[in-house]
């Protein structure tokens, strides 16, 4: 990058928001845009002389999405992506989260094991509890199987370390000499043997108690199903140890003592006969290993119905078999009398809803585990919604543990399923688009309240109260001077408005499911939008829309009439600087912002890797367009925001980083969020969704989709 281009730069603050490239981002803490070129997660190459940095950067602080909860009641505790459940002696309930194992049936939730020294597990994958109170934990990072004795706080490793010379993957050896690949779920059978899935070697193993008097040799391991390092689907009707599996996960035992397991990648539940040791498919028609599953509805034979990536299976009283059909976001049951498959919990919705209703009417965003209780009730690990749910014998669902997402929790303790947009209102309160609702909270210590959405996802409710409406994850949020809230639905291709006085929700721009580039000069709610994303308002009551699919910026005036501000062609392209913005070309713009001082409109021209500025011409919105040299070198600018003082921030999702240009500044400095918002804290099965907003008191608020941090500038 030629250094003369740095004449455009007054001040640049670089805020890394992920540690995916942590080592390479180290240079961002001392270098500004001048003399710096970034290529994705590639090397940082210095092409010029960096400016002086000045004082050390202020520290970022996490204000939402924390891990608090120990010592609180289970309902108030913050669970973090629960994914495995065990029922122990006396009904004790243990839950494996992203980085710890907790007990949640006591008056206060407590951590049994978690990240730390002295034999604690950093990434628990499974948990099981024996009748004597011993708790077993698998840790995928260390390829370890651990035990926790009653009253102890230190895990004891049972199997060999992965680099141990004599460690073996063979059968019939003491567990202390055995190597595991990537151990997963656990279950205890009636004989107190430990059943274990090992997706790393594509096998199911059993650790059996023998009569050997040497305690180090009493526990021996053997393969129950699968062939080591053989991936695929094969073996029905054959001895299970000769079969081919594809990512086995949850294990269970039915009423007859047969072993059940979720052959997740093959989209099947498979059964190993207790008497013959042969393998059969119990549920799911399956598909090629690694291909997509499906959903066929209700009332079909279990082995003639499609599943989608089932993660767990459990035998329940009366011979019923429960299945966590994860991809279909449902709990299915094989009824013993008919062998038919039916949905018993979950309506297929992504987000949290349904407590107090029949479980089949609820939403359980990502059920990863199911555990049956003797009274006929069962528990569900609802990973996406950070809760453990309980379905009573009468079929009613409720939350057993986890503050989860949604209104009523403190911002610091709130758990989020998928933050897609942030905004700050006139009272300096934070608005958060999280899945099927929008939350509002003072920060950093406020309580979250729900202002839109019932959490179930979808498009419904116009003309009624916004909190009873179904909304999808909003791609953009904005507020006008009167406090009315606007949210973009890029799947229904509309923009909706929540009235500040009445709380009612209406569609103000776009026609549902209509994507034609139409409507200029007419009512905005009769026009066509195509994947509208970022939103902004100005002091004149205009609403600006990044009409991403039409490669344009549209404006709805205070009378509800829509027109195109930039790129009336509606086709992708670049260029047009120095001319009328209407004739310029954009490429998939994803956000807009309005500078409150001059009224200029900033556009995140994502596909062109640039920030464009439409300058206001007097009182007219028609103005010339230019590419901002201050943001030269962007890769994928996804969001742009301006605070009341004219400080501008751009979030580049490809770096990922936030570039902040304070108004009137003359020296560059760096503000690091890398240690606070990290990919380590995000659900590895869901890529980060970065969001940005600037507050009224000079705070940059940044989210990685799960957590929110703030840092002063």
Secondary structure, DSSP 8 states (H G I E B T S, - for coil): --GGGGGG-S--EEEE---TTHHHHGGGGT--STTEE--TTS--EE-S------S-----EEEES----TTS-TTTS---S--EEEE-GGG-EEEE-SSEEEE-SSSS-EEEEESSTTT--SSEEEEEE-TTS-EEEEETTTTEEEEE-TT--S-EE-S--TT-TT-B--SSEEGGGB--SSEEEEEE-TT--EEEEETTTTEEEEEEE---SSTTTSEEEEEEE--TT-BS-B-BTSBGGG-BBSSEEEEEE-TTS-EEEEEGGGTEEEEE-TTT-BEEEEE----STTS------SSEEGGGS--SS--EEEE-GGG-EEEEEGGGTEEEEE-TTT-EEEEEE--S-SS-B-TTSBGGGSB-TTEEEEEE-TTS-EEEEETTTTEEEEE-TTSBEEEEE---SSTTSBTTT---S-EEEEEE-TTSEEEEEETTEEEEEETTT-B-EEEE--SS-SSB-TTSBGGGSB----SEEEE-TT--EEEEETTTTEEEEE-TTT-BEEEEE--TT--SS--TTSBGGGS--SSEEEEEE-TTS-EEEEEGGGTEEEEE-TTSBEEEEE-TT-S-----TTSBGGG---SS--EEEE-TTT--EEEEEGGGTEEEEE--BTTBS--BEEE-GGGTT-S-EEEEEE-TT--EEEEETTTTEEEEE-TT--S-EE---TTTS-GGGS-TTS----EEEE-TTSEEEEE-SS-EEEEE-
